[in-house]
Amino acid sequence: MQGLVYPSLPQGAVKTALCGDNADAVKLLSGHGIDVITIDSNKRLPKPVCSHADMLCCHLSEDIIFSYSKSAEDAVQKSGIECIVPDIVPQPIYPYDIALNCAVVGKYLVANLNYACGELLAAAQKLGLELINVKQDYARCSIAIIDENSVITADKNIAAKLREKGIDVLLIRPGHINLPGYGYGFIGGTCGKIAEDKILFFGNPDLHPDGSSIRRFIESKGISVIAADGQLFDFGGFMPIKVTY
């Protein structure tokens, strides 16, 4: 039996996921039995992140995804999910590159509301999500979603805003995550859940200076850490969209 996924929170084994066209990331996911829908890079975005799923898409609800990519639209909709291509056109300069970089954390949508896509924000409110405005423009990149009430971030403002809502937050130090073209990447772009009780990292979180805290926090939630080799690498993450029960 198959079902759709609430954003970032699969309730079974992930069968299908969206990912950018990073060959190593696709291989990693495929190795765990996941069918990958690859999202084409968008050359309007800055080159280092033009293939990042968290820059190209926002998974808003079980059956709604916002995406710049018309090429992914058919494949997504065949999975029973509405794919909305917004009118906004991304630009390769900040802050006009972050319109879809929004994170659904439980019943909240976390974003810099000054620059997030207006169509997306309106849809979020229609769905009953509460909007949380943060200073960090790359909100989805910055948040590793562990469960509906638990996240990891290196951003102090995001941590403070989510703690106000009762979310359990592990605040780690920034940096120590590879992202070629930038000084460092973000924790949210290194990982994603491949089952209700499993989270997959591109790289080994134990090699992060806060690695023991990261592992302890995740495992305290009843979730197993599955790690690839090497330092954590920000590939833009992936979006589980279908599971098998």
C-alpha positions in Angstrom: 0.0 0.0 0.0 1.3 3.5 -0.9 0.5 6.9 0.5 1.5 10.5 0.2 3.8 12.3 2.7 3.3 15.3 4.9 6.3 17.6 4.2 9.5 16.0 5.5 7.6 13.5 7.7 7.1 10.1 6.0 5.0 7.7 8.0 6.3 4.6 6.2 9.3 3.6 4.0 10.0 6.3 1.4 9.3 5.0 -2.1 9.6 8.2 -4.1 11.5 11.4 -3.5 12.3 14.7 -5.3 15.9 15.6 -5.6 18.1 17.9 -7.6 20.3 16.6 -10.4 23.2 15.8 -8.2 24.4 12.3 -9.4 25.9 11.3 -6.1 22.8 12.3 -4.1 20.6 10.4 -6.6 22.8 7.3 -6.3 22.7 7.5 -2.5 18.9 7.7 -2.5 18.5 5.0 -5.1 20.8 2.7 -3.0 18.1 2.9 -0.3 15.4 1.7 -2.7 14.0 5.1 -3.4 12.7 6.1 -6.8 14.0 9.5 -7.5 12.3 12.2 -9.5 15.1 14.5 -10.6 14.5 18.2 -10.8 16.4 20.0 -13.5 18.8 22.7 -12.5 17.5 26.3 -12.9 20.2 28.5 -14.5 18.5 31.6 -13.1 19.6 30.6 -9.6 23.2 31.1 -8.4 25.4 28.3 -9.9 26.4 26.6 -6.6 22.8 26.0 -5.6 21.0 25.9 -9.0 20.4 22.2 -8.6 19.3 22.3 -4.9 15.8 20.9 -4.3 15.3 23.3 -1.4 15.9 26.2 -3.7 13.8 24.8 -6.6 10.8 23.6 -4.7 8.6 23.9 -1.6 6.7 20.8 -0.4 3.7 22.6 1.1 1.3 19.7 1.9 0.8 16.1 1.2 -0.6 16.9 -2.2 0.8 20.4 -3.1 4.3 21.2 -4.3 5.5 24.6 -5.6 8.3 24.3 -8.1 10.0 26.4 -10.7 10.6 23.3 -12.8 8.0 22.5 -15.5 10.0 19.4 -16.3 9.2 17.9 -12.9 5.5 18.9 -13.1 4.3 15.9 -15.1 6.2 13.4 -12.9 5.0 15.0 -9.7 1.4 15.1 -10.8 1.5 11.5 -11.9 2.2 10.8 -8.2 -1.1 12.4 -7.3 0.4 15.7 -6.2 -0.5 19.1 -7.6 2.6 20.9 -8.8 2.2 24.6 -8.9 4.6 26.7 -11.0 4.5 30.2 -9.6 4.5 33.3 -11.6 7.6 34.6 -9.8 10.9 34.2 -11.7 14.0 33.5 -9.7 17.1 35.7 -10.1 20.7 34.8 -9.5 21.2 37.5 -6.9 20.1 37.7 -3.3 17.3 38.0 -2.1 15.5 37.2 -5.3 16.7 33.6 -5.3 14.9 32.4 -2.1 11.2 32.7 -3.0 10.6 29.0 -2.5 13.1 28.4 0.3 10.4 27.9 3.0 10.2 25.2 5.6 7.0 23.4 6.8 7.6 22.4 10.4 4.5 20.7 11.8 1.7 23.2 11.6 4.1 26.1 10.8 5.6 27.6 7.7 9.0 29.2 8.4 10.3 31.8 6.0 11.5 35.3 5.5 8.1 36.6 4.7 9.6 39.7 3.0 10.9 37.7 0.1 9.0 34.4 0.1 6.7 33.7 -2.9 3.3 35.5 -2.3 1.4 32.7 -4.0 3.0 30.1 -1.7 2.3 32.1 1.5 -1.4 32.6 0.5 -1.7 28.8 -0.2 0.0 28.1 3.2 -2.5 30.2 5.0 -5.4 28.7 3.1 -4.2 25.3 4.4 -4.2 26.6 8.0 -0.4 26.8 8.4 0.8 29.5 10.8 3.4 31.7 9.2 6.6 32.4 11.2 8.8 35.2 9.9 12.5 34.8 10.4 15.6 36.8 9.4 17.3 33.9 7.7 16.4 34.0 4.0 17.4 30.4 3.4 15.0 29.0 5.9 14.5 25.5 4.5 18.3 25.1 4.0 18.8 26.0 7.6 16.5 23.5 9.3 16.9 19.8 9.6 13.4 18.5 10.4 13.6 15.5 12.8 9.9 15.2 13.6 6.9 17.6 13.8 8.2 19.0 17.1 12.0 18.7 16.7 14.5 20.4 14.5 18.3 21.1 14.2 19.6 24.5 13.1 22.7 26.7 13.3 20.5 29.9 13.1 19.9 31.6 16.4 16.9 33.6 15.2 15.2 30.5 13.8 15.9 28.6 17.0 14.4 31.4 19.1 11.2 31.7 17.0 10.6 27.9 17.0 11.2 27.6 20.7 8.5 30.2 21.3 6.1 27.8 19.6 7.2 24.9 21.8 9.4 23.2 19.2 12.4 21.3 20.6 15.5 22.8 18.9 19.1 21.7 18.9 21.2 24.8 18.1 24.6 23.8 16.6 27.5 26.0 15.5 27.5 27.3 12.0 29.9 26.0 9.3 31.7 22.6 9.0 29.4 21.6 6.1 30.7 21.5 2.5 29.1 23.6 -0.2 31.4 24.4 -3.1 31.2 28.0 -4.1 30.3 29.2 -0.6 32.1 29.3 2.7 29.9 26.6 4.1 26.5 25.0 3.7 23.5 24.4 6.0 22.3 21.3 8.0 18.9 21.2 6.3 20.5 20.6 2.9 22.5 17.6 4.1 19.7 15.2 5.1 16.1 14.0 5.0 14.0 11.2 6.4 13.7 8.0 4.5 11.3 6.4 7.0 9.4 7.5 10.1 12.3 6.3 12.2 15.3 6.8 9.9 17.1 9.9 8.7 19.7 9.8 6.0 22.7 12.2 5.9 24.9 13.0 2.9 28.1 12.7 4.8 28.7 11.7 8.4 27.3 14.0 11.1 29.7 12.5 13.6 32.5 14.5 11.9 30.8 17.8 12.7 32.1 19.5 15.9 28.6 19.0 17.4 28.3 15.5 16.0 27.7 13.8 19.3 25.0 16.3 20.2 23.4 15.8 16.7 23.3 12.0 17.1 22.1 12.1 20.7 19.3 14.5 19.8 18.1 12.5 16.9 18.3 9.2 18.6 16.4 10.6 21.7 13.4 11.0 19.3 13.5 7.3 18.4 15.1 7.9 15.0 18.1 6.1 13.6 21.0 8.0 11.9 22.1 6.6 8.5 25.3 8.3 7.4 27.3 8.3 4.2 31.1 8.7 4.2 33.0 12.0 4.6 32.2 15.4 5.9 28.6 16.6 5.7 27.7 18.0 2.3 24.9 20.4 1.5 23.3 19.1 -1.7 20.0 20.8 -1.2 18.3 17.9 0.5 15.4 15.9 -0.9 11.7 15.7 -0.5 10.0 12.4 0.3 6.6 12.4 -1.5 5.4 8.8 -1.4 5.8 5.9 1.0 4.9 2.3 1.3 3.3 0.9 4.4 
